[in-house]
């Protein structure tokens, strides 16, 4: 079902060009932040990633095998 928009939508506060510049600036800021704080971000994601239990009976399907 399509969303209905109000009839009296407010006018945009910025022009198309300004919106594009703002989006570029925010993306650049986000990329610089990520590059500067990559180690902290990686540690956080590693800390919330579930650890796999070692099961000696589980086959290793992705190990390196010698060629035929």
C-alpha positions as semicolon CSV with decimal commas, in nm:
position;residue;x (nm);y (nm);z (nm)
1;X;0,000;0,000;0,000
2;X;0,160;0,331;-0,099
3;X;0,232;0,585;0,171
4;X;0,020;0,895;0,165
5;X;0,199;1,228;0,189
6;X;0,031;1,528;0,344
7;X;-0,109;1,773;0,094
8;X;0,076;2,069;0,246
9;X;0,433;1,939;0,249
10;X;0,678;2,195;0,389
11;X;0,922;2,354;0,147
12;X;1,274;2,221;0,157
13;X;1,504;2,432;0,371
14;X;1,800;2,377;0,135
15;X;1,846;2,368;-0,239
16;X;1,937;2,051;-0,428
17;X;2,294;2,173;-0,464
18;X;2,322;2,254;-0,094
19;X;2,181;1,913;-0,001
20;X;2,442;1,746;-0,221
21;X;2,725;1,949;-0,063
22;X;2,600;1,871;0,286
23;X;2,576;1,499;0,205
24;X;2,932;1,503;0,065
25;X;3,065;1,683;0,373
26;X;2,892;1,440;0,610
27;X;3,023;1,140;0,416
28;X;3,377;1,281;0,425
29;X;3,345;1,341;0,800
30;X;3,219;0,986;0,855
31;X;3,503;0,837;0,648
32;X;3,766;1,040;0,833
33;X;3,617;0,939;1,168
34;X;3,614;0,573;1,067
35;X;3,975;0,591;0,945
36;X;4,085;0,759;1,269
37;X;3,895;0,528;1,504
38;X;3,908;0,202;1,307
39;X;4,075;0,004;1,588
40;X;3,813;0,108;1,843
41;X;3,527;0,031;1,604
42;X;3,677;-0,310;1,517
43;X;3,726;-0,398;1,887
44;X;3,364;-0,309;1,959
45;X;3,228;-0,524;1,677
46;X;3,461;-0,809;1,773
47;X;3,336;-0,788;2,133
48;X;2,970;-0,822;2,032
49;X;3,025;-1,097;1,773
50;X;2,930;-1,439;1,911
51;X;3,227;-1,670;1,949
52;X;3,207;-2,012;1,786
53;X;3,249;-2,313;2,010
54;X;3,525;-2,552;1,912
55;X;3,380;-2,889;1,822
56;X;3,636;-3,156;1,729
57;X;3,366;-3,352;1,544
58;X;3,279;-3,061;1,314
59;X;3,428;-3,103;0,968
60;X;3,649;-2,819;0,847
61;X;3,490;-2,739;0,511
62;X;3,705;-2,436;0,429
63;X;4,060;-2,541;0,516
64;X;4,331;-2,549;0,253
65;X;4,357;-2,886;0,083
66;X;4,642;-3,002;-0,140
67;X;4,564;-3,000;-0,515
68;X;4,459;-3,326;-0,681
